């Protein structure tokens, strides 16, 4: 208000899980009218192993990103986007151009259509609300790879096609997980080991991977501008977190006093 004479109004709130599912990011830019849509159920039974494998994997995800007007993209531009998402671990970038929806599958253009039954393609178009002139990009891999790759593609395509709306989109992101997979079969704190969980000690010990934290981030136009958390203030809770992280009492005293 003081510097730019801008009234942001009331901030909307979104859980971390919803942000990741819909935008592939924990700091989503809400000025961009593009969203990720999960299609695991549609792809679980197709012959295309690239899709059916992650769709059937509990740790996997198959998601689609519909881009209005994207059917005008050239093959070179699509190849450039394919190279771009590889930075985020994606092994490729499948796509379908919607040229004439009323013509059914014949009105669509993609090298992956031959791997999908017509009925599945029709369900896909309905779920995404596809119209003529759209392009649909797909991510199929581990959930974290799909979210990061399609989340980054969402920002890049929106910038290239002029889809970023003007104005300010403030947001509180809440309900972060307490822990994330450390890649070695264990858990590591999503923020830090002193963030308070929103459950009691028994529930935390019983299912630490499902625990949410009392942490929050302030996001503005796709940038994290602040954040914080309620800190643990009870010794039994702090010790439970240390135990889950494999930090024994001796090490915790040595490191943290």
Buried (B, 14 or more C-beta within 10 A) or exposed (E): EEEEEEEEEEEEEBBBEBBBBBBBBBBBBBBBEBBBBBBBEBBBEBEBEBBBBBBBBEEBBBBBBBBBEBBEBEEEBBEEBBEBBEEBEBEEBBBBBBBEBEEEBEBBBBEBBEBBEEEBBBBBBEBBEBEEBBBBBBBBBBBBBBBBBBBBBBBBBBEBBEBBEEEEBBBBBBBBBBBBEEEEEEBBBBBEBBBBBBBEBEEBBEEBEEBBBBBBBBBBBBEEEEBEBBEBEEEEBBBBBBBBBEBEEEEBEEEEE
